[in-house]
Amino acid sequence: MAGLYLIVTSRIRALHTKPASARLGEAEARSILGVTSDASPETINAAWRRLMARAHPDQGGSEGLAARVNAARDRLLKP
């Protein structure tokens, strides 16, 4: 019974939270990826690939860290 409660409440909470990229400021996103303010999309993607090679859970990283790296890329590339 407690398991069902946890499943339902976690799904409700997920519906009411903003995506990580919406909470991330541009300066923080640039800091995470290590790029400058005039970085091109190619530079941003290269930095993302480099970091994801280490941050991905299959490579010894964590889901939270991979999510922050993804959110930083999304914040900088999507208007």
Phi and psi restraints in degrees (range 20) as a CNS / XPLOR table:
assign (resid 1 and name C) (resid 2 and name N)
       (resid 2 and name CA) (resid 2 and name C) 1.0 -66.1 20.0 2
assign (resid 2 and name N) (resid 2 and name CA)
       (resid 2 and name C) (resid 3 and name N) 1.0 -34.9 20.0 2
assign (resid 2 and name C) (resid 3 and name N)
       (resid 3 and name CA) (resid 3 and name C) 1.0 -61.9 20.0 2
assign (resid 3 and name N) (resid 3 and name CA)
       (resid 3 and name C) (resid 4 and name N) 1.0 -42.2 20.0 2
assign (resid 3 and name C) (resid 4 and name N)
       (resid 4 and name CA) (resid 4 and name C) 1.0 -63.5 20.0 2
assign (resid 4 and name N) (resid 4 and name CA)
       (resid 4 and name C) (resid 5 and name N) 1.0 -41.5 20.0 2
assign (resid 4 and name C) (resid 5 and name N)
       (resid 5 and name CA) (resid 5 and name C) 1.0 -59.7 20.0 2
assign (resid 5 and name N) (resid 5 and name CA)
       (resid 5 and name C) (resid 6 and name N) 1.0 -45.3 20.0 2
assign (resid 5 and name C) (resid 6 and name N)
       (resid 6 and name CA) (resid 6 and name C) 1.0 -64.3 20.0 2
assign (resid 6 and name N) (resid 6 and name CA)
       (resid 6 and name C) (resid 7 and name N) 1.0 -39.0 20.0 2
assign (resid 6 and name C) (resid 7 and name N)
       (resid 7 and name CA) (resid 7 and name C) 1.0 -63.8 20.0 2
assign (resid 7 and name N) (resid 7 and name CA)
       (resid 7 and name C) (resid 8 and name N) 1.0 -47.2 20.0 2
assign (resid 7 and name C) (resid 8 and name N)
       (resid 8 and name CA) (resid 8 and name C) 1.0 -65.3 20.0 2
assign (resid 8 and name N) (resid 8 and name CA)
       (resid 8 and name C) (resid 9 and name N) 1.0 -45.8 20.0 2
assign (resid 8 and name C) (resid 9 and name N)
       (resid 9 and name CA) (resid 9 and name C) 1.0 -68.1 20.0 2
assign (resid 9 and name N) (resid 9 and name CA)
       (resid 9 and name C) (resid 10 and name N) 1.0 -33.4 20.0 2
assign (resid 9 and name C) (resid 10 and name N)
       (resid 10 and name CA) (resid 10 and name C) 1.0 -68.9 20.0 2
assign (resid 10 and name N) (resid 10 and name CA)
       (resid 10 and name C) (resid 11 and name N) 1.0 -35.2 20.0 2
assign (resid 10 and name C) (resid 11 and name N)
       (resid 11 and name CA) (resid 11 and name C) 1.0 -72.0 20.0 2
assign (resid 11 and name N) (resid 11 and name CA)
       (resid 11 and name C) (resid 12 and name N) 1.0 -36.2 20.0 2
assign (resid 11 and name C) (resid 12 and name N)
       (resid 12 and name CA) (resid 12 and name C) 1.0 -66.6 20.0 2
assign (resid 12 and name N) (resid 12 and name CA)
       (resid 12 and name C) (resid 13 and name N) 1.0 -44.3 20.0 2
assign (resid 12 and name C) (resid 13 and name N)
       (resid 13 and name CA) (resid 13 and name C) 1.0 -61.7 20.0 2
assign (resid 13 and name N) (resid 13 and name CA)
       (resid 13 and name C) (resid 14 and name N) 1.0 -38.8 20.0 2
assign (resid 13 and name C) (resid 14 and name N)
       (resid 14 and name CA) (resid 14 and name C) 1.0 -65.3 20.0 2
assign (resid 14 and name N) (resid 14 and name CA)
       (resid 14 and name C) (resid 15 and name N) 1.0 -29.9 20.0 2
assign (resid 14 and name C) (resid 15 and name N)
       (resid 15 and name CA) (resid 15 and name C) 1.0 -72.6 20.0 2
assign (resid 15 and name N) (resid 15 and name CA)
       (resid 15 and name C) (resid 16 and name N) 1.0 -24.7 20.0 2
assign (resid 15 and name C) (resid 16 and name N)
       (resid 16 and name CA) (resid 16 and name C) 1.0 -102.6 20.0 2
assign (resid 16 and name N) (resid 16 and name CA)
       (resid 16 and name C) (resid 17 and name N) 1.0 7.6 20.0 2
assign (resid 16 and name C) (resid 17 and name N)
       (resid 17 and name CA) (resid 17 and name C) 1.0 -106.0 20.0 2
assign (resid 17 and name N) (resid 17 and name CA)
       (resid 17 and name C) (resid 18 and name N) 1.0 150.6 20.0 2
assign (resid 17 and name C) (resid 18 and name N)
       (resid 18 and name CA) (resid 18 and name C) 1.0 -77.6 20.0 2
assign (resid 18 and name N) (resid 18 and name CA)
       (resid 18 and name C) (resid 19 and name N) 1.0 153.4 20.0 2
assign (resid 18 and name C) (resid 19 and name N)
       (resid 19 and name CA) (resid 19 and name C) 1.0 -63.1 20.0 2
assign (resid 19 and name N) (resid 19 and name CA)
       (resid 19 and name C) (resid 20 and name N) 1.0 153.8 20.0 2
assign (resid 19 and name C) (resid 20 and name N)
       (resid 20 and name CA) (resid 20 and name C) 1.0 -59.3 20.0 2
assign (resid 20 and name N) (resid 20 and name CA)
       (resid 20 and name C) (resid 21 and name N) 1.0 -34.9 20.0 2
assign (resid 20 and name C) (resid 21 and name N)
       (resid 21 and name CA) (resid 21 and name C) 1.0 -68.6 20.0 2
assign (resid 21 and name N) (resid 21 and name CA)
       (resid 21 and name C) (resid 22 and name N) 1.0 -25.6 20.0 2
assign (resid 21 and name C) (resid 22 and name N)
       (resid 22 and name CA) (resid 22 and name C) 1.0 -75.2 20.0 2
assign (resid 22 and name N) (resid 22 and name CA)
       (resid 22 and name C) (resid 23 and name N) 1.0 -27.2 20.0 2
assign (resid 22 and name C) (resid 23 and name N)
       (resid 23 and name CA) (resid 23 and name C) 1.0 -86.6 20.0 2
assign (resid 23 and name N) (resid 23 and name CA)
       (resid 23 and name C) (resid 24 and name N) 1.0 -13.7 20.0 2
assign (resid 23 and name C) (resid 24 and name N)
       (resid 24 and name CA) (resid 24 and name C) 1.0 -90.5 20.0 2
assign (resid 24 and name N) (resid 24 and name CA)
       (resid 24 and name C) (resid 25 and name N) 1.0 127.5 20.0 2
assign (resid 24 and name C) (resid 25 and name N)
       (resid 25 and name CA) (resid 25 and name C) 1.0 -79.0 20.0 2
assign (resid 25 and name N) (resid 25 and name CA)
       (resid 25 and name C) (resid 26 and name N) 1.0 160.0 20.0 2
assign (resid 25 and name C) (resid 26 and name N)
       (resid 26 and name CA) (resid 26 and name C) 1.0 -64.0 20.0 2
assign (resid 26 and name N) (resid 26 and name CA)
       (resid 26 and name C) (resid 27 and name N) 1.0 -40.6 20.0 2
assign (resid 26 and name C) (resid 27 and name N)
       (resid 27 and name CA) (resid 27 and name C) 1.0 -64.2 20.0 2
assign (resid 27 and name N) (resid 27 and name CA)
       (resid 27 and name C) (resid 28 and name N) 1.0 -40.9 20.0 2
assign (resid 27 and name C) (resid 28 and name N)
       (resid 28 and name CA) (resid 28 and name C) 1.0 -66.8 20.0 2
assign (resid 28 and name N) (resid 28 and name CA)
       (resid 28 and name C) (resid 29 and name N) 1.0 -38.9 20.0 2
assign (resid 28 and name C) (resid 29 and name N)
       (resid 29 and name CA) (resid 29 and name C) 1.0 -63.5 20.0 2
assign (resid 29 and name N) (resid 29 and name CA)
       (resid 29 and name C) (resid 30 and name N) 1.0 -42.7 20.0 2
assign (resid 29 and name C) (resid 30 and name N)
       (resid 30 and name CA) (resid 30 and name C) 1.0 -65.4 20.0 2
assign (resid 30 and name N) (resid 30 and name CA)
       (resid 30 and name C) (resid 31 and name N) 1.0 -36.2 20.0 2
assign (resid 30 and name C) (resid 31 and name N)
       (resid 31 and name CA) (resid 31 and name C) 1.0 -66.3 20.0 2
assign (resid 31 and name N) (resid 31 and name CA)
       (resid 31 and name C) (resid 32 and name N) 1.0 -41.8 20.0 2
assign (resid 31 and name C) (resid 32 and name N)
       (resid 32 and name CA) (resid 32 and name C) 1.0 -61.3 20.0 2
assign (resid 32 and name N) (resid 32 and name CA)
       (resid 32 and name C) (resid 33 and name N) 1.0 -45.3 20.0 2
assign (resid 32 and name C) (resid 33 and name N)
       (resid 33 and name CA) (resid 33 and name C) 1.0 -82.9 20.0 2
assign (resid 33 and name N) (resid 33 and name CA)
       (resid 33 and name C) (resid 34 and name N) 1.0 -16.7 20.0 2
assign (resid 33 and name C) (resid 34 and name N)
       (resid 34 and name CA) (resid 34 and name C) 1.0 73.0 20.0 2
assign (resid 34 and name N) (resid 34 and name CA)
       (resid 34 and name C) (resid 35 and name N) 1.0 38.2 20.0 2
assign (resid 34 and name C) (resid 35 and name N)
       (resid 35 and name CA) (resid 35 and name C) 1.0 -117.1 20.0 2
assign (resid 35 and name N) (resid 35 and name CA)
       (resid 35 and name C) (resid 36 and name N) 1.0 159.9 20.0 2
assign (resid 35 and name C) (resid 36 and name N)
       (resid 36 and name CA) (resid 36 and name C) 1.0 -87.3 20.0 2
assign (resid 36 and name N) (resid 36 and name CA)
       (resid 36 and name C) (resid 37 and name N) 1.0 173.4 20.0 2
assign (resid 36 and name C) (resid 37 and name N)
       (resid 37 and name CA) (resid 37 and name C) 1.0 -70.4 20.0 2
assign (resid 37 and name N) (resid 37 and name CA)
       (resid 37 and name C) (resid 38 and name N) 1.0 -19.0 20.0 2
assign (resid 37 and name C) (resid 38 and name N)
       (resid 38 and name CA) (resid 38 and name C) 1.0 -104.2 20.0 2
assign (resid 38 and name N) (resid 38 and name CA)
       (resid 38 and name C) (resid 39 and name N) 1.0 22.2 20.0 2
assign (resid 38 and name C) (resid 39 and name N)
       (resid 39 and name CA) (resid 39 and name C) 1.0 -69.1 20.0 2
assign (resid 39 and name N) (resid 39 and name CA)
       (resid 39 and name C) (resid 40 and name N) 1.0 139.1 20.0 2
assign (resid 39 and name C) (resid 40 and name N)
       (resid 40 and name CA) (resid 40 and name C) 1.0 -80.4 20.0 2
assign (resid 40 and name N) (resid 40 and name CA)
       (resid 40 and name C) (resid 41 and name N) 1.0 162.4 20.0 2
assign (resid 40 and name C) (resid 41 and name N)
       (resid 41 and name CA) (resid 41 and name C) 1.0 -57.1 20.0 2
assign (resid 41 and name N) (resid 41 and name CA)
       (resid 41 and name C) (resid 42 and name N) 1.0 -33.5 20.0 2
assign (resid 41 and name C) (resid 42 and name N)
       (resid 42 and name CA) (resid 42 and name C) 1.0 -66.0 20.0 2
assign (resid 42 and name N) (resid 42 and name CA)
       (resid 42 and name C) (resid 43 and name N) 1.0 -40.2 20.0 2
assign (resid 42 and name C) (resid 43 and name N)
       (resid 43 and name CA) (resid 43 and name C) 1.0 -66.8 20.0 2
assign (resid 43 and name N) (resid 43 and name CA)
       (resid 43 and name C) (resid 44 and name N) 1.0 -41.0 20.0 2
assign (resid 43 and name C) (resid 44 and name N)
       (resid 44 and name CA) (resid 44 and name C) 1.0 -63.3 20.0 2
assign (resid 44 and name N) (resid 44 and name CA)
       (resid 44 and name C) (resid 45 and name N) 1.0 -44.9 20.0 2
assign (resid 44 and name C) (resid 45 and name N)
       (resid 45 and name CA) (resid 45 and name C) 1.0 -65.6 20.0 2
assign (resid 45 and name N) (resid 45 and name CA)
       (resid 45 and name C) (resid 46 and name N) 1.0 -36.6 20.0 2
assign (resid 45 and name C) (resid 46 and name N)
       (resid 46 and name CA) (resid 46 and name C) 1.0 -65.1 20.0 2
assign (resid 46 and name N) (resid 46 and name CA)
       (resid 46 and name C) (resid 47 and name N) 1.0 -42.3 20.0 2
assign (resid 46 and name C) (resid 47 and name N)
       (resid 47 and name CA) (resid 47 and name C) 1.0 -65.0 20.0 2
assign (resid 47 and name N) (resid 47 and name CA)
       (resid 47 and name C) (resid 48 and name N) 1.0 -39.9 20.0 2
assign (resid 47 and name C) (resid 48 and name N)
       (resid 48 and name CA) (resid 48 and name C) 1.0 -61.8 20.0 2
assign (resid 48 and name N) (resid 48 and name CA)
       (resid 48 and name C) (resid 49 and name N) 1.0 -46.6 20.0 2
assign (resid 48 and name C) (resid 49 and name N)
       (resid 49 and name CA) (resid 49 and name C) 1.0 -60.9 20.0 2
assign (resid 49 and name N) (resid 49 and name CA)
       (resid 49 and name C) (resid 50 and name N) 1.0 -42.3 20.0 2
assign (resid 49 and name C) (resid 50 and name N)
       (resid 50 and name CA) (resid 50 and name C) 1.0 -62.0 20.0 2
assign (resid 50 and name N) (resid 50 and name CA)
       (resid 50 and name C) (resid 51 and name N) 1.0 -44.7 20.0 2
assign (resid 50 and name C) (resid 51 and name N)
       (resid 51 and name CA) (resid 51 and name C) 1.0 -72.3 20.0 2
assign (resid 51 and name N) (resid 51 and name CA)
       (resid 51 and name C) (resid 52 and name N) 1.0 -37.9 20.0 2
assign (resid 51 and name C) (resid 52 and name N)
       (resid 52 and name CA) (resid 52 and name C) 1.0 -67.3 20.0 2
assign (resid 52 and name N) (resid 52 and name CA)
       (resid 52 and name C) (resid 53 and name N) 1.0 -24.7 20.0 2
assign (resid 52 and name C) (resid 53 and name N)
       (resid 53 and name CA) (resid 53 and name C) 1.0 -62.5 20.0 2
assign (resid 53 and name N) (resid 53 and name CA)
       (resid 53 and name C) (resid 54 and name N) 1.0 -26.7 20.0 2
assign (resid 53 and name C) (resid 54 and name N)
       (resid 54 and name CA) (resid 54 and name C) 1.0 -102.1 20.0 2
assign (resid 54 and name N) (resid 54 and name CA)
       (resid 54 and name C) (resid 55 and name N) 1.0 -32.1 20.0 2
assign (resid 54 and name C) (resid 55 and name N)
       (resid 55 and name CA) (resid 55 and name C) 1.0 -87.1 20.0 2
assign (resid 55 and name N) (resid 55 and name CA)
       (resid 55 and name C) (resid 56 and name N) 1.0 -16.8 20.0 2
assign (resid 55 and name C) (resid 56 and name N)
       (resid 56 and name CA) (resid 56 and name C) 1.0 -64.4 20.0 2
assign (resid 56 and name N) (resid 56 and name CA)
       (resid 56 and name C) (resid 57 and name N) 1.0 138.3 20.0 2
assign (resid 56 and name C) (resid 57 and name N)
       (resid 57 and name CA) (resid 57 and name C) 1.0 -56.9 20.0 2
assign (resid 57 and name N) (resid 57 and name CA)
       (resid 57 and name C) (resid 58 and name N) 1.0 -31.3 20.0 2
assign (resid 57 and name C) (resid 58 and name N)
       (resid 58 and name CA) (resid 58 and name C) 1.0 -72.1 20.0 2
assign (resid 58 and name N) (resid 58 and name CA)
       (resid 58 and name C) (resid 59 and name N) 1.0 -15.8 20.0 2
assign (resid 58 and name C) (resid 59 and name N)
       (resid 59 and name CA) (resid 59 and name C) 1.0 -105.7 20.0 2
assign (resid 59 and name N) (resid 59 and name CA)
       (resid 59 and name C) (resid 60 and name N) 1.0 13.1 20.0 2
assign (resid 59 and name C) (resid 60 and name N)
       (resid 60 and name CA) (resid 60 and name C) 1.0 99.3 20.0 2
assign (resid 60 and name N) (resid 60 and name CA)
       (resid 60 and name C) (resid 61 and name N) 1.0 0.4 20.0 2
assign (resid 60 and name C) (resid 61 and name N)
       (resid 61 and name CA) (resid 61 and name C) 1.0 -85.5 20.0 2
assign (resid 61 and name N) (resid 61 and name CA)
       (resid 61 and name C) (resid 62 and name N) 1.0 -167.0 20.0 2
assign (resid 61 and name C) (resid 62 and name N)
       (resid 62 and name CA) (resid 62 and name C) 1.0 -121.3 20.0 2
assign (resid 62 and name N) (resid 62 and name CA)
       (resid 62 and name C) (resid 63 and name N) 1.0 159.7 20.0 2
assign (resid 62 and name C) (resid 63 and name N)
       (resid 63 and name CA) (resid 63 and name C) 1.0 -63.0 20.0 2
assign (resid 63 and name N) (resid 63 and name CA)
       (resid 63 and name C) (resid 64 and name N) 1.0 -38.7 20.0 2
assign (resid 63 and name C) (resid 64 and name N)
       (resid 64 and name CA) (resid 64 and name C) 1.0 -64.5 20.0 2
assign (resid 64 and name N) (resid 64 and name CA)
       (resid 64 and name C) (resid 65 and name N) 1.0 -42.7 20.0 2
assign (resid 64 and name C) (resid 65 and name N)
       (resid 65 and name CA) (resid 65 and name C) 1.0 -67.4 20.0 2
assign (resid 65 and name N) (resid 65 and name CA)
       (resid 65 and name C) (resid 66 and name N) 1.0 -42.8 20.0 2
assign (resid 65 and name C) (resid 66 and name N)
       (resid 66 and name CA) (resid 66 and name C) 1.0 -62.1 20.0 2
assign (resid 66 and name N) (resid 66 and name CA)
       (resid 66 and name C) (resid 67 and name N) 1.0 -38.3 20.0 2
assign (resid 66 and name C) (resid 67 and name N)
       (resid 67 and name CA) (resid 67 and name C) 1.0 -65.1 20.0 2
assign (resid 67 and name N) (resid 67 and name CA)
       (resid 67 and name C) (resid 68 and name N) 1.0 -39.0 20.0 2
assign (resid 67 and name C) (resid 68 and name N)
       (resid 68 and name CA) (resid 68 and name C) 1.0 -67.9 20.0 2
assign (resid 68 and name N) (resid 68 and name CA)
       (resid 68 and name C) (resid 69 and name N) 1.0 -38.6 20.0 2
assign (resid 68 and name C) (resid 69 and name N)
       (resid 69 and name CA) (resid 69 and name C) 1.0 -65.7 20.0 2
assign (resid 69 and name N) (resid 69 and name CA)
       (resid 69 and name C) (resid 70 and name N) 1.0 -43.3 20.0 2
assign (resid 69 and name C) (resid 70 and name N)
       (resid 70 and name CA) (resid 70 and name C) 1.0 -62.9 20.0 2
assign (resid 70 and name N) (resid 70 and name CA)
       (resid 70 and name C) (resid 71 and name N) 1.0 -42.2 20.0 2
assign (resid 70 and name C) (resid 71 and name N)
       (resid 71 and name CA) (resid 71 and name C) 1.0 -64.6 20.0 2
assign (resid 71 and name N) (resid 71 and name CA)
       (resid 71 and name C) (resid 72 and name N) 1.0 -37.1 20.0 2
assign (resid 71 and name C) (resid 72 and name N)
       (resid 72 and name CA) (resid 72 and name C) 1.0 -64.9 20.0 2
assign (resid 72 and name N) (resid 72 and name CA)
       (resid 72 and name C) (resid 73 and name N) 1.0 -44.0 20.0 2
assign (resid 72 and name C) (resid 73 and name N)
       (resid 73 and name CA) (resid 73 and name C) 1.0 -62.9 20.0 2
assign (resid 73 and name N) (resid 73 and name CA)
       (resid 73 and name C) (resid 74 and name N) 1.0 -45.5 20.0 2
assign (resid 73 and name C) (resid 74 and name N)
       (resid 74 and name CA) (resid 74 and name C) 1.0 -60.7 20.0 2
assign (resid 74 and name N) (resid 74 and name CA)
       (resid 74 and name C) (resid 75 and name N) 1.0 -40.3 20.0 2
assign (resid 74 and name C) (resid 75 and name N)
       (resid 75 and name CA) (resid 75 and name C) 1.0 -63.1 20.0 2
assign (resid 75 and name N) (resid 75 and name CA)
       (resid 75 and name C) (resid 76 and name N) 1.0 -38.5 20.0 2
assign (resid 75 and name C) (resid 76 and name N)
       (resid 76 and name CA) (resid 76 and name C) 1.0 -83.9 20.0 2
assign (resid 76 and name N) (resid 76 and name CA)
       (resid 76 and name C) (resid 77 and name N) 1.0 -26.7 20.0 2
assign (resid 76 and name C) (resid 77 and name N)
       (resid 77 and name CA) (resid 77 and name C) 1.0 -97.3 20.0 2
assign (resid 77 and name N) (resid 77 and name CA)
       (resid 77 and name C) (resid 78 and name N) 1.0 -25.9 20.0 2
assign (resid 77 and name C) (resid 78 and name N)
       (resid 78 and name CA) (resid 78 and name C) 1.0 -102.3 20.0 2
assign (resid 78 and name N) (resid 78 and name CA)
       (resid 78 and name C) (resid 79 and name N) 1.0 131.7 20.0 2
